[in-house]
Amino acid sequence: DIAERLVEELEKELGMDIKYTKMPVNPKTRIPLVANRTIDIVMGSSTHTIPREDTVDFTITFFLTGSQLLVAKGSPIKDFEDLAGKKAGAATGSTNEKALRDANEAGVISPPCEIVGFEEHPKGFLALTQGKIDAYCTDGSLLAGMRQAAPTPEDWEVVGRLLTYDPYGYIIPENDSNWKDFVNTFLIHLIKSGEFYEIYDKWMGPDGKVPLPISDEYRTLLTLQCWPE
């Protein structure tokens, strides 16, 4: 919905119809595709990190989440420490994969877990259902969606504290201030008008596809990013 609204606003700004193409990306390909200008913007679950700023730019934060675990219902794994000696999956090149490595190195998971990389989340979930891994690690919001989309959601549960702080931003090419300003201004107007919250509730409100209530911290962050006119 937000992508379509962005195109509408861009058409108004330029006074012309715009033909845009949706391209599939994964955690391994999304940044290179933006960096080489194959893609103008990635509007997905991308965590804004300092190292990534070396290659691409990000918009203001539009969502907050963190690394958690998806496990079979009744699994003895309740938090990251319980991964000791077990197999945990994560998307290759993701902040979640790094979080698991860091937890291993810091002794949070001891003995270390074996980290199994996957190019896409569905492949990781398939491995979990087949018993090839004991848990799958990604952002809690994505895990909630994966669980909800499963044939039998009640067979799976999201567990563990937020191991990381993952602020999502849209990925855009580096050093393109006009494009960055346009997208940021668009998002700010969407938040100020309340339309952002309407779109959020449609998908993640109480009656949405993946119910995830907006926390007070998240709402405050959105408000603080709305610069004055």
Z-matrix of the N, CA and C atoms (Angstrom, degrees):
N
C 1 1.458
C 2 1.531 1 111.53
N 3 1.328 2 116.96 1 -43.68
C 4 1.463 3 120.10 2 -178.55
C 5 1.527 4 110.51 3 -68.01
N 6 1.324 5 117.02 4 -36.50
C 7 1.468 6 120.17 5 178.27
C 8 1.527 7 110.44 6 -62.38
N 9 1.315 8 116.58 7 -42.79
C 10 1.462 9 120.27 8 179.72
C 11 1.529 10 110.97 9 -65.92
N 12 1.328 11 116.27 10 -37.93
C 13 1.462 12 119.80 11 178.04
C 14 1.525 13 111.01 12 -67.23
N 15 1.328 14 116.78 13 -35.94
C 16 1.462 15 120.52 14 177.85
C 17 1.523 16 110.58 15 -62.99
N 18 1.318 17 116.78 16 -42.69
C 19 1.465 18 120.76 17 178.51
C 20 1.526 19 110.17 18 -63.02
N 21 1.323 20 117.16 19 -41.55
C 22 1.468 21 120.81 20 178.75
C 23 1.526 22 111.07 21 -59.42
N 24 1.329 23 116.38 22 -44.95
C 25 1.464 24 120.23 23 -179.40
C 26 1.521 25 111.52 24 -67.85
N 27 1.318 26 116.68 25 -35.22
C 28 1.460 27 120.69 26 178.64
C 29 1.527 28 110.42 27 -68.03
N 30 1.319 29 116.47 28 -37.87
C 31 1.464 30 120.28 29 177.34
C 32 1.529 31 110.75 30 -64.08
N 33 1.340 32 116.12 31 -39.30
C 34 1.469 33 119.77 32 177.02
C 35 1.526 34 110.65 33 -64.27
N 36 1.319 35 116.17 34 -42.55
C 37 1.462 36 121.34 35 -177.79
C 38 1.523 37 111.54 36 -64.70
N 39 1.329 38 116.57 37 -40.29
C 40 1.464 39 121.16 38 -175.97
C 41 1.527 40 112.72 39 -91.73
N 42 1.333 41 116.38 40 -16.20
C 43 1.458 42 119.90 41 -179.18
C 44 1.509 43 113.26 42 68.62
N 45 1.313 44 116.63 43 35.86
C 46 1.464 45 120.79 44 -178.86
C 47 1.523 46 110.15 45 -156.22
N 48 1.329 47 115.11 46 158.18
C 49 1.457 48 119.64 47 176.42
C 50 1.525 49 109.61 48 -74.60
N 51 1.311 50 115.52 49 144.47
C 52 1.463 51 120.71 50 -179.17
C 53 1.520 52 109.69 51 -120.76
N 54 1.302 53 115.23 52 130.83
C 55 1.453 54 120.84 53 174.21
C 56 1.524 55 107.65 54 -100.79
N 57 1.308 56 115.96 55 119.88
C 58 1.460 57 118.52 56 -179.77
C 59 1.522 58 110.49 57 -122.12
N 60 1.307 59 115.13 58 154.32
C 61 1.460 60 121.57 59 -177.40
C 62 1.526 61 109.81 60 -120.01
N 63 1.315 62 116.21 61 131.69
C 64 1.459 63 120.84 62 174.83
C 65 1.526 64 108.56 63 -87.75
N 66 1.318 65 116.13 64 126.85
C 67 1.459 66 120.67 65 -179.27
C 68 1.523 67 110.43 66 -118.33
N 69 1.325 68 117.60 67 134.51
C 70 1.466 69 119.76 68 177.70
C 71 1.526 70 110.84 69 -71.66
N 72 1.316 71 116.44 70 138.37
C 73 1.462 72 121.56 71 176.26
C 74 1.519 73 108.34 72 -136.11
N 75 1.317 74 115.84 73 165.30
C 76 1.457 75 121.30 74 172.62
C 77 1.529 76 107.33 75 -137.32
N 78 1.333 77 118.33 76 173.13
C 79 1.469 78 119.69 77 -176.76
C 80 1.522 79 114.77 78 -55.45
N 81 1.329 80 116.70 79 -24.04
C 82 1.465 81 119.85 80 -177.88
C 83 1.526 82 112.33 81 -84.87
N 84 1.339 83 117.59 82 -29.11
C 85 1.468 84 120.60 83 -173.11
C 86 1.523 85 114.53 84 -103.43
N 87 1.330 86 118.28 85 -20.19
C 88 1.466 87 120.00 86 -169.05
C 89 1.529 88 113.57 87 -62.52
N 90 1.332 89 118.00 88 -44.27
C 91 1.461 90 119.94 89 -177.86
C 92 1.533 91 111.72 90 -69.88
N 93 1.342 92 119.78 91 -46.38
C 94 1.474 93 118.96 92 176.83
C 95 1.527 94 112.99 93 -58.46
N 96 1.331 95 117.53 94 -37.04
C 97 1.466 96 120.31 95 -178.49
C 98 1.526 97 112.04 96 -69.25
N 99 1.323 98 116.87 97 -31.06
C 100 1.468 99 119.74 98 175.31
C 101 1.527 100 109.75 99 -77.91
N 102 1.318 101 116.20 100 -41.04
C 103 1.465 102 120.67 101 -177.87
C 104 1.525 103 111.96 102 -60.86
N 105 1.339 104 117.24 103 -36.15
C 106 1.473 105 118.90 104 -179.94
C 107 1.531 106 112.47 105 -93.66
N 108 1.333 107 116.23 106 10.11
C 109 1.471 108 124.21 107 175.12
C 110 1.526 109 113.48 108 67.03
N 111 1.321 110 117.13 109 20.77
C 112 1.462 111 119.34 110 171.00
C 113 1.525 112 109.30 111 -68.67
N 114 1.330 113 115.28 112 -34.88
C 115 1.464 114 122.76 113 178.46
C 116 1.526 115 108.40 114 -121.70
N 117 1.331 116 116.23 115 140.13
C 118 1.464 117 121.05 116 -179.08
C 119 1.523 118 112.99 117 -89.65
N 120 1.325 119 116.71 118 -23.89
C 121 1.460 120 119.63 119 179.55
C 122 1.530 121 109.23 120 -162.44
N 123 1.319 122 116.08 121 139.25
C 124 1.463 123 121.63 122 173.24
C 125 1.521 124 106.81 123 -108.94
N 126 1.328 125 115.77 124 113.75
C 127 1.462 126 121.07 125 -177.68
C 128 1.526 127 108.64 126 -106.15
N 129 1.322 128 114.32 127 73.85
C 130 1.456 129 119.36 128 -177.69
C 131 1.511 130 111.20 129 -145.61
N 132 1.309 131 115.58 130 -157.03
C 133 1.464 132 121.88 131 -175.69
C 134 1.526 133 110.65 132 -88.76
N 135 1.326 134 116.00 133 76.47
C 136 1.466 135 121.39 134 -177.28
C 137 1.527 136 109.98 135 -115.85
N 138 1.317 137 116.20 136 121.76
C 139 1.458 138 120.58 137 -179.44
C 140 1.523 139 111.01 138 -79.33
N 141 1.314 140 115.47 139 131.63
C 142 1.465 141 122.01 140 178.79
C 143 1.530 142 108.40 141 -81.48
N 144 1.336 143 116.68 142 113.15
C 145 1.460 144 121.31 143 179.53
C 146 1.527 145 110.35 144 -124.76
N 147 1.310 146 116.31 145 159.43
C 148 1.468 147 121.01 146 179.48
C 149 1.531 148 111.78 147 -63.79
N 150 1.341 149 120.22 148 -46.71
C 151 1.474 150 119.30 149 179.41
C 152 1.530 151 113.16 150 -59.13
N 153 1.320 152 117.56 151 -35.67
C 154 1.462 153 120.07 152 -179.12
C 155 1.525 154 111.87 153 -67.66
N 156 1.331 155 116.32 154 -22.56
C 157 1.464 156 120.65 155 178.11
C 158 1.532 157 111.78 156 -65.72
N 159 1.324 158 117.25 157 -16.48
C 160 1.463 159 120.34 158 177.86
C 161 1.521 160 111.92 159 -70.42
N 162 1.334 161 115.82 160 -20.56
C 163 1.465 162 120.43 161 -173.30
C 164 1.520 163 113.53 162 -116.23
N 165 1.331 164 116.56 163 -37.33
C 166 1.464 165 121.49 164 -177.20
C 167 1.527 166 109.41 165 -137.85
N 168 1.321 167 115.96 166 175.36
C 169 1.458 168 121.76 167 174.22
C 170 1.522 169 109.49 168 -112.99
N 171 1.331 170 115.19 169 165.92
C 172 1.459 171 121.33 170 178.50
C 173 1.528 172 109.93 171 -130.71
N 174 1.319 173 114.98 172 154.01
C 175 1.457 174 120.38 173 173.82
C 176 1.529 175 108.71 174 -81.45
N 177 1.329 176 115.92 175 -175.46
C 178 1.455 177 119.77 176 173.23
C 179 1.533 178 108.63 177 -62.04
N 180 1.311 179 116.13 178 159.85
C 181 1.464 180 121.06 179 179.99
C 182 1.525 181 110.48 180 -70.43
N 183 1.332 182 116.12 181 131.84
C 184 1.463 183 119.47 182 178.98
C 185 1.528 184 112.52 183 -115.55
N 186 1.363 185 116.67 184 -7.26
C 187 1.465 186 118.62 185 -179.67
C 188 1.521 187 109.44 186 -157.30
N 189 1.329 188 115.97 187 149.60
C 190 1.462 189 122.01 188 178.04
C 191 1.522 190 109.96 189 -123.34
N 192 1.325 191 116.43 190 135.26
C 193 1.455 192 121.01 191 176.03
C 194 1.525 193 107.98 192 -158.00
N 195 1.330 194 117.65 193 -163.13
C 196 1.456 195 121.24 194 179.36
C 197 1.518 196 110.70 195 -171.20
N 198 1.323 197 116.66 196 166.43
C 199 1.462 198 121.93 197 -176.76
C 200 1.529 199 111.61 198 -69.84
N 201 1.335 200 115.04 199 128.82
C 202 1.455 201 122.29 200 173.36
C 203 1.525 202 108.60 201 -137.33
N 204 1.317 203 117.09 202 -169.13
C 205 1.461 204 121.14 203 -175.47
C 206 1.525 205 111.30 204 -128.37
N 207 1.321 206 115.41 205 142.63
C 208 1.460 207 121.69 206 171.73
C 209 1.522 208 107.17 207 -108.65
N 210 1.325 209 115.88 208 126.65
C 211 1.465 210 121.19 209 -178.14
C 212 1.520 211 109.34 210 -137.59
N 213 1.326 212 115.08 211 166.50
C 214 1.457 213 120.10 212 175.62
C 215 1.529 214 109.35 213 -68.79
N 216 1.313 215 115.96 214 144.49
C 217 1.462 216 120.83 215 178.33
C 218 1.526 217 109.64 216 -55.99
N 219 1.319 218 116.11 217 131.22
C 220 1.454 219 120.09 218 179.93
C 221 1.515 220 114.29 219 87.05
N 222 1.331 221 116.91 220 2.01
C 223 1.464 222 120.76 221 179.17
C 224 1.532 223 110.00 222 -63.23
N 225 1.335 224 117.52 223 145.52
C 226 1.471 225 119.99 224 176.28
C 227 1.530 226 112.53 225 -69.60
N 228 1.330 227 116.57 226 -10.75
C 229 1.466 228 120.62 227 179.27
C 230 1.527 229 109.01 228 -80.53
N 231 1.324 230 115.67 229 113.48
C 232 1.464 231 121.52 230 -179.75
C 233 1.524 232 112.27 231 -116.55
N 234 1.336 233 116.23 232 -18.94
C 235 1.458 234 120.80 233 178.14
C 236 1.524 235 108.06 234 -156.09
N 237 1.317 236 116.84 235 178.41
C 238 1.461 237 120.46 236 -171.94
C 239 1.521 238 113.39 237 -64.59
N 240 1.325 239 117.75 238 -32.05
C 241 1.461 240 120.27 239 178.35
C 242 1.529 241 111.60 240 -60.21
N 243 1.317 242 116.24 241 -28.27
C 244 1.467 243 120.88 242 -177.79
C 245 1.525 244 113.02 243 -75.34
N 246 1.328 245 117.07 244 -3.51
C 247 1.468 246 120.73 245 177.07
C 248 1.526 247 111.91 246 -80.34
N 249 1.315 248 117.37 247 -3.28
C 250 1.471 249 121.53 248 -176.89
C 251 1.526 250 111.49 249 -50.46
N 252 1.348 251 115.31 250 120.84
C 253 1.452 252 121.00 251 177.60
C 254 1.515 253 115.12 252 74.69
N 255 1.327 254 117.57 253 5.89
C 256 1.462 255 120.64 254 -177.57
C 257 1.528 256 110.79 255 -108.56
N 258 1.332 257 116.28 256 179.21
C 259 1.462 258 121.81 257 179.88
C 260 1.528 259 110.04 258 -104.43
N 261 1.330 260 115.32 259 128.00
C 262 1.462 261 120.66 260 178.86
C 263 1.523 262 109.49 261 -124.85
N 264 1.311 263 116.32 262 132.25
C 265 1.453 264 120.96 263 179.77
C 266 1.520 265 111.61 264 -96.81
N 267 1.325 266 115.82 265 155.30
C 268 1.464 267 122.20 266 176.50
C 269 1.523 268 107.79 267 -161.97
N 270 1.321 269 116.06 268 157.86
C 271 1.461 270 120.25 269 178.52
C 272 1.526 271 109.77 270 -70.24
N 273 1.318 272 115.87 271 132.29
C 274 1.459 273 121.29 272 -179.91
C 275 1.527 274 110.89 273 -61.24
N 276 1.324 275 116.05 274 128.80
C 277 1.458 276 120.83 275 178.50
C 278 1.517 277 114.46 276 84.25
N 279 1.327 278 117.44 277 4.43
C 280 1.463 279 120.98 278 -177.68
C 281 1.525 280 111.44 279 -88.74
N 282 1.327 281 115.73 280 162.76
C 283 1.466 282 120.21 281 175.40
C 284 1.526 283 110.16 282 -66.11
N 285 1.319 284 116.97 283 -25.12
C 286 1.467 285 120.87 284 179.16
C 287 1.527 286 111.06 285 -69.82
N 288 1.325 287 116.38 286 -39.96
C 289 1.460 288 120.62 287 176.21
C 290 1.528 289 109.46 288 -61.84
N 291 1.324 290 116.08 289 -42.76
C 292 1.466 291 120.77 290 178.40
C 293 1.529 292 110.64 291 -64.19
N 294 1.334 293 116.52 292 -38.76
C 295 1.462 294 120.37 293 -179.96
C 296 1.528 295 111.06 294 -61.92
N 297 1.330 296 116.28 295 -39.49
C 298 1.462 297 119.87 296 177.72
C 299 1.528 298 110.96 297 -66.57
N 300 1.337 299 116.40 298 -42.26
C 301 1.469 300 119.76 299 177.98
C 302 1.524 301 110.57 300 -61.10
N 303 1.330 302 115.48 301 -44.98
C 304 1.467 303 120.06 302 -179.67
C 305 1.529 304 110.97 303 -62.81
N 306 1.337 305 116.31 304 -39.41
C 307 1.465 306 120.35 305 179.96
C 308 1.526 307 110.60 306 -66.47
N 309 1.327 308 116.41 307 -36.85
C 310 1.467 309 120.32 308 175.51
C 311 1.525 310 110.69 309 -63.08
N 312 1.333 311 115.68 310 -49.02
C 313 1.465 312 121.06 311 -175.88
C 314 1.525 313 112.20 312 -67.00
N 315 1.336 314 116.31 313 -31.81
C 316 1.465 315 120.33 314 -178.72
C 317 1.523 316 112.53 315 -82.93
N 318 1.324 317 116.70 316 -5.71
C 319 1.453 318 119.91 317 -179.82
C 320 1.513 319 113.88 318 82.23
N 321 1.329 320 116.83 319 7.59
C 322 1.466 321 120.09 320 175.85
C 323 1.523 322 109.15 321 -63.87
N 324 1.327 323 115.37 322 -38.65
C 325 1.464 324 121.78 323 175.23
C 326 1.529 325 106.87 324 -109.27
N 327 1.325 326 117.01 325 108.41
C 328 1.466 327 120.75 326 -174.62
C 329 1.533 328 110.74 327 -143.02
N 330 1.349 329 117.51 328 122.41
C 331 1.464 330 125.91 329 -1.74
C 332 1.529 331 111.12 330 -64.58
N 333 1.335 332 116.76 331 159.49
C 334 1.465 333 120.50 332 -175.30
C 335 1.525 334 112.58 333 -58.93
N 336 1.307 335 115.08 334 151.32
C 337 1.461 336 119.53 335 173.56
C 338 1.525 337 108.61 336 -85.98
N 339 1.309 338 116.12 337 158.09
C 340 1.461 339 121.02 338 174.12
C 341 1.525 340 107.75 339 -87.49
N 342 1.323 341 116.54 340 123.74
C 343 1.464 342 120.79 341 -178.21
C 344 1.525 343 109.14 342 -94.99
N 345 1.320 344 115.82 343 123.78
C 346 1.461 345 121.77 344 -179.63
C 347 1.529 346 107.98 345 -110.75
N 348 1.333 347 116.61 346 120.44
C 349 1.457 348 120.95 347 -177.09
C 350 1.521 349 112.96 348 -89.15
N 351 1.326 350 115.54 349 144.57
C 352 1.465 351 121.94 350 177.42
C 353 1.525 352 108.85 351 -132.82
N 354 1.327 353 116.40 352 143.97
C 355 1.460 354 120.17 353 -179.92
C 356 1.522 355 111.71 354 -71.28
N 357 1.329 356 116.53 355 -30.78
C 358 1.460 357 120.44 356 -177.16
C 359 1.525 358 109.70 357 -138.65
N 360 1.341 359 115.63 358 150.92
C 361 1.461 360 120.39 359 -179.41
C 362 1.534 361 113.45 360 -59.75
N 363 1.343 362 119.35 361 -41.93
C 364 1.471 363 118.68 362 -179.98
C 365 1.527 364 113.02 363 -57.90
N 366 1.337 365 116.52 364 -34.74
C 367 1.463 366 119.33 365 178.52
C 368 1.526 367 110.36 366 -68.37
N 369 1.322 368 115.82 367 -35.38
C 370 1.456 369 119.63 368 177.30
C 371 1.516 370 111.50 369 -67.19
N 372 1.329 371 116.41 370 -41.64
C 373 1.462 372 119.84 371 179.66
C 374 1.525 373 110.73 372 -66.83
N 375 1.335 374 116.35 373 -37.51
C 376 1.464 375 119.96 374 177.23
C 377 1.527 376 110.42 375 -60.76
N 378 1.331 377 116.24 376 -43.26
C 379 1.468 378 120.20 377 178.54
C 380 1.527 379 110.59 378 -62.45
N 381 1.329 380 116.20 379 -35.85
C 382 1.464 381 120.32 380 178.42
C 383 1.525 382 110.35 381 -65.87
N 384 1.323 383 116.77 382 -43.60
C 385 1.468 384 120.07 383 -179.86
C 386 1.525 385 111.54 384 -66.47
N 387 1.334 386 116.26 385 -27.28
C 388 1.466 387 120.71 386 -179.48
C 389 1.526 388 112.67 387 -88.07
N 390 1.328 389 116.31 388 -1.31
C 391 1.456 390 120.05 389 178.73
C 392 1.517 391 114.18 390 77.70
N 393 1.342 392 117.15 391 14.08
C 394 1.464 393 120.24 392 -179.80
C 395 1.524 394 111.73 393 -78.80
N 396 1.323 395 116.82 394 -21.98
C 397 1.460 396 122.40 395 173.61
C 398 1.523 397 107.61 396 -132.59
N 399 1.325 398 116.14 397 160.08
C 400 1.465 399 120.49 398 -177.50
C 401 1.523 400 112.85 399 -94.03
N 402 1.329 401 116.22 400 -20.69
C 403 1.465 402 120.77 401 -179.33
C 404 1.522 403 108.40 402 -158.80
N 405 1.325 404 115.24 403 154.71
C 406 1.466 405 119.50 404 175.31
C 407 1.516 406 107.89 405 -120.79
N 408 1.330 407 115.69 406 131.84
C 409 1.461 408 121.44 407 -175.45
C 410 1.524 409 111.31 408 -111.76
N 411 1.304 410 115.31 409 123.13
C 412 1.457 411 121.72 410 168.94
C 413 1.528 412 106.90 411 -158.92
N 414 1.319 413 117.34 412 -169.66
C 415 1.458 414 119.92 413 -178.55
C 416 1.525 415 110.71 414 -65.42
N 417 1.321 416 115.49 415 141.48
C 418 1.459 417 120.66 416 -176.17
C 419 1.513 418 113.98 417 -54.65
N 420 1.330 419 116.84 418 -37.93
C 421 1.464 420 120.31 419 -179.83
C 422 1.524 421 111.03 420 -64.61
N 423 1.335 422 116.88 421 -38.35
C 424 1.463 423 120.59 422 178.90
C 425 1.526 424 110.68 423 -70.73
N 426 1.321 425 116.17 424 -37.99
C 427 1.463 426 119.74 425 178.21
C 428 1.526 427 110.89 426 -63.24
N 429 1.323 428 115.82 427 -39.09
C 430 1.465 429 119.55 428 178.22
C 431 1.522 430 110.35 429 -61.86
N 432 1.333 431 116.17 430 -39.23
C 433 1.458 432 120.37 431 177.65
C 434 1.513 433 112.26 432 -67.98
N 435 1.332 434 117.03 433 -40.41
C 436 1.463 435 121.14 434 178.39
C 437 1.526 436 110.51 435 -63.24
N 438 1.324 437 115.31 436 -42.58
C 439 1.466 438 119.72 437 179.05
C 440 1.521 439 110.33 438 -63.26
N 441 1.324 440 116.10 439 -44.63
C 442 1.463 441 120.52 440 -177.58
C 443 1.518 442 111.68 441 -64.18
N 444 1.341 443 116.54 442 -32.41
C 445 1.463 444 120.99 443 -177.49
C 446 1.525 445 112.93 444 -83.21
N 447 1.324 446 117.09 445 -9.55
C 448 1.464 447 120.70 446 -179.23
C 449 1.531 448 110.23 447 -67.61
N 450 1.332 449 117.88 448 149.94
C 451 1.471 450 120.78 449 178.58
C 452 1.528 451 112.74 450 -55.26
N 453 1.338 452 115.90 451 -35.87
C 454 1.471 453 120.89 452 178.19
C 455 1.528 454 108.65 453 -131.29
N 456 1.332 455 117.28 454 83.12
C 457 1.471 456 121.16 455 -177.04
C 458 1.524 457 113.47 456 -55.14
N 459 1.322 458 116.30 457 -31.00
C 460 1.464 459 119.58 458 -177.28
C 461 1.525 460 113.04 459 -66.64
N 462 1.336 461 117.25 460 -11.79
C 463 1.465 462 120.66 461 179.34
C 464 1.522 463 112.74 462 -84.61
N 465 1.346 464 116.94 463 -2.73
C 466 1.460 465 120.67 464 -174.91
C 467 1.519 466 110.38 465 -132.65
N 468 1.323 467 115.87 466 154.15
C 469 1.461 468 119.02 467 177.56
C 470 1.528 469 110.85 468 -146.52
N 471 1.323 470 114.67 469 147.97
C 472 1.462 471 122.11 470 176.54
C 473 1.524 472 107.24 471 -92.63
N 474 1.336 473 116.07 472 126.17
C 475 1.461 474 120.10 473 -176.20
C 476 1.527 475 110.96 474 -131.83
N 477 1.314 476 114.73 475 167.83
C 478 1.460 477 121.17 476 174.51
C 479 1.517 478 113.77 477 93.85
N 480 1.317 479 114.54 478 152.07
C 481 1.459 480 120.89 479 174.63
C 482 1.525 481 108.97 480 -70.58
N 483 1.313 482 116.86 481 168.90
C 484 1.460 483 120.24 482 174.36
C 485 1.526 484 107.90 483 -74.63
N 486 1.317 485 115.93 484 107.04
C 487 1.464 486 120.30 485 -177.82
C 488 1.525 487 111.30 486 -73.37
N 489 1.322 488 116.12 487 -26.82
C 490 1.464 489 120.97 488 -178.74
C 491 1.524 490 110.07 489 -133.03
N 492 1.313 491 115.11 490 166.15
C 493 1.463 492 122.75 491 173.06
C 494 1.518 493 106.07 492 -108.67
N 495 1.325 494 117.10 493 114.82
C 496 1.458 495 121.01 494 -174.48
C 497 1.526 496 111.83 495 -121.25
N 498 1.338 497 116.47 496 95.51
C 499 1.463 498 119.95 497 175.20
C 500 1.529 499 109.96 498 -84.12
N 501 1.316 500 117.04 499 123.55
C 502 1.459 501 121.09 500 179.97
C 503 1.526 502 111.08 501 -85.82
N 504 1.326 503 115.00 502 137.73
C 505 1.457 504 121.47 503 170.56
C 506 1.516 505 108.06 504 -137.49
N 507 1.322 506 117.30 505 158.42
C 508 1.460 507 119.74 506 174.89
C 509 1.524 508 108.47 507 -78.54
N 510 1.322 509 116.76 508 137.97
C 511 1.463 510 121.53 509 -178.97
C 512 1.525 511 109.42 510 -86.56
N 513 1.325 512 116.18 511 129.90
C 514 1.459 513 121.57 512 177.92
C 515 1.532 514 109.13 513 -134.09
N 516 1.334 515 117.75 514 160.78
C 517 1.467 516 119.97 515 -178.95
C 518 1.527 517 111.90 516 -60.96
N 519 1.300 518 115.16 517 148.84
C 520 1.458 519 120.93 518 -179.86
C 521 1.527 520 111.00 519 -71.23
N 522 1.329 521 114.76 520 146.60
C 523 1.468 522 122.62 521 174.08
C 524 1.529 523 113.85 522 61.43
N 525 1.318 524 116.60 523 35.60
C 526 1.466 525 121.32 524 173.87
C 527 1.528 526 106.67 525 -120.22
N 528 1.329 527 115.42 526 76.84
C 529 1.465 528 120.43 527 -171.90
C 530 1.526 529 112.83 528 -64.49
N 531 1.328 530 117.72 529 -34.94
C 532 1.466 531 119.65 530 -179.76
C 533 1.528 532 111.27 531 -62.95
N 534 1.312 533 116.17 532 -44.74
C 535 1.467 534 121.05 533 179.88
C 536 1.529 535 110.48 534 -67.58
N 537 1.324 536 116.01 535 -42.87
C 538 1.463 537 120.29 536 179.07
C 539 1.526 538 110.64 537 -62.51
N 540 1.322 539 116.98 538 -44.47
C 541 1.469 540 120.57 539 179.02
C 542 1.524 541 111.32 540 -62.56
N 543 1.327 542 116.14 541 -40.33
C 544 1.464 543 119.66 542 -178.63
C 545 1.528 544 110.60 543 -64.00
N 546 1.330 545 116.80 544 -47.17
C 547 1.463 546 120.14 545 -177.91
C 548 1.529 547 110.50 546 -66.73
N 549 1.331 548 117.35 547 -41.94
C 550 1.462 549 120.10 548 179.06
C 551 1.526 550 111.57 549 -62.92
N 552 1.330 551 116.36 550 -43.69
C 553 1.467 552 120.05 551 178.85
C 554 1.521 553 110.72 552 -63.21
N 555 1.319 554 116.30 553 -40.23
C 556 1.466 555 121.28 554 176.86
C 557 1.531 556 110.69 555 -59.24
N 558 1.332 557 116.73 556 -46.59
C 559 1.464 558 120.68 557 -179.45
C 560 1.530 559 111.37 558 -64.83
N 561 1.320 560 116.42 559 -41.42
C 562 1.467 561 120.44 560 179.93
C 563 1.526 562 110.74 561 -62.30
N 564 1.322 563 117.15 562 -43.89
C 565 1.465 564 120.39 563 178.20
C 566 1.527 565 110.77 564 -64.56
N 567 1.328 566 116.29 565 -36.24
C 568 1.462 567 120.81 566 178.76
C 569 1.532 568 110.32 567 -64.00
N 570 1.331 569 116.02 568 -40.67
C 571 1.468 570 120.69 569 179.60
C 572 1.526 571 110.55 570 -70.36
N 573 1.335 572 116.39 571 -47.16
C 574 1.468 573 120.40 572 -177.56
C 575 1.524 574 112.34 573 -62.02
N 576 1.318 575 116.62 574 -37.15
C 577 1.466 576 120.56 575 -177.30
C 578 1.529 577 112.46 576 -76.69
N 579 1.327 578 116.35 577 -15.52
C 580 1.456 579 120.20 578 -177.28
C 581 1.515 580 113.30 579 91.53
N 582 1.337 581 116.97 580 -7.86
C 583 1.462 582 119.96 581 -178.30
C 584 1.524 583 111.46 582 -65.29
N 585 1.335 584 116.19 583 -33.15
C 586 1.467 585 120.06 584 178.46
C 587 1.526 586 110.28 585 -58.19
N 588 1.329 587 116.16 586 -44.32
C 589 1.468 588 120.65 587 -178.01
C 590 1.529 589 111.32 588 -69.18
N 591 1.331 590 116.72 589 -32.33
C 592 1.460 591 120.19 590 176.78
C 593 1.526 592 110.40 591 -65.00
N 594 1.332 593 116.02 592 -42.79
C 595 1.466 594 120.41 593 178.53
C 596 1.529 595 109.93 594 -66.50
N 597 1.327 596 115.96 595 -41.30
C 598 1.471 597 120.07 596 178.83
C 599 1.534 598 110.38 597 -59.61
N 600 1.333 599 115.98 598 -47.86
C 601 1.466 600 119.76 599 -178.05
C 602 1.523 601 112.09 600 -63.73
N 603 1.329 602 115.94 601 -32.24
C 604 1.463 603 119.65 602 179.37
C 605 1.522 604 110.84 603 -59.64
N 606 1.334 605 116.11 604 -39.27
C 607 1.460 606 120.69 605 -175.31
C 608 1.522 607 113.50 606 -100.90
N 609 1.347 608 116.74 607 -34.45
C 610 1.460 609 119.14 608 -171.32
C 611 1.525 610 113.39 609 -128.76
N 612 1.329 611 116.05 610 10.75
C 613 1.454 612 120.28 611 175.32
C 614 1.520 613 111.07 612 -77.12
N 615 1.339 614 118.15 613 -174.18
C 616 1.472 615 122.27 614 -177.89
C 617 1.527 616 113.79 615 -54.15
N 618 1.335 617 116.83 616 -34.52
C 619 1.464 618 120.79 617 -179.33
C 620 1.523 619 112.04 618 -106.72
N 621 1.327 620 116.59 619 15.09
C 622 1.454 621 120.88 620 -177.69
C 623 1.516 622 112.87 621 -81.33
N 624 1.320 623 114.93 622 179.35
C 625 1.466 624 121.14 623 -178.78
C 626 1.522 625 111.12 624 -65.55
N 627 1.341 626 116.24 625 -41.14
C 628 1.467 627 121.52 626 178.62
C 629 1.528 628 107.98 627 -131.07
N 630 1.331 629 118.44 628 90.33
C 631 1.466 630 121.11 629 -176.63
C 632 1.531 631 112.98 630 -60.67
N 633 1.334 632 115.88 631 115.95
C 634 1.463 633 122.28 632 176.49
C 635 1.528 634 107.46 633 -141.85
N 636 1.318 635 117.93 634 96.65
C 637 1.466 636 120.64 635 -177.29
C 638 1.526 637 111.96 636 -58.43
N 639 1.320 638 116.39 637 144.88
C 640 1.464 639 121.49 638 176.73
C 641 1.526 640 108.61 639 -74.39
N 642 1.326 641 116.73 640 122.81
C 643 1.461 642 120.33 641 179.20
C 644 1.527 643 110.00 642 -76.10
N 645 1.324 644 115.86 643 162.02
C 646 1.463 645 120.23 644 177.90
C 647 1.527 646 110.82 645 -61.85
N 648 1.343 647 116.13 646 -37.87
C 649 1.465 648 120.33 647 -179.76
C 650 1.527 649 110.98 648 -64.60
N 651 1.312 650 115.89 649 -41.88
C 652 1.460 651 121.56 650 -179.92
C 653 1.527 652 110.47 651 -64.81
N 654 1.322 653 116.79 652 -45.11
C 655 1.465 654 120.67 653 179.98
C 656 1.532 655 110.83 654 -63.83
N 657 1.334 656 116.00 655 -39.57
C 658 1.465 657 120.05 656 178.61
C 659 1.522 658 111.15 657 -64.03
N 660 1.332 659 116.31 658 -42.50
C 661 1.463 660 120.31 659 178.99
C 662 1.527 661 110.94 660 -60.02
N 663 1.320 662 116.88 661 -45.10
C 664 1.462 663 120.26 662 179.49
C 665 1.530 664 110.49 663 -59.48
N 666 1.325 665 116.03 664 -43.71
C 667 1.463 666 120.71 665 -178.73
C 668 1.524 667 111.59 666 -64.59
N 669 1.335 668 116.89 667 -42.26
C 670 1.462 669 120.89 668 -177.62
C 671 1.527 670 112.78 669 -67.29
N 672 1.323 671 116.69 670 -21.80
C 673 1.467 672 119.79 671 179.77
C 674 1.525 673 112.84 672 -85.36
N 675 1.317 674 116.75 673 -6.27
C 676 1.467 675 120.05 674 -178.70
C 677 1.524 676 109.90 675 -83.60
N 678 1.311 677 115.49 676 93.05
C 679 1.456 678 121.21 677 -177.55
C 680 1.529 679 110.58 678 -64.22
N 681 1.336 680 117.49 679 152.77
C 682 1.471 681 120.85 680 178.13
C 683 1.525 682 111.34 681 -63.52
N 684 1.320 683 115.29 682 152.65
C 685 1.471 684 120.10 683 177.70
C 686 1.526 685 109.45 684 -71.93
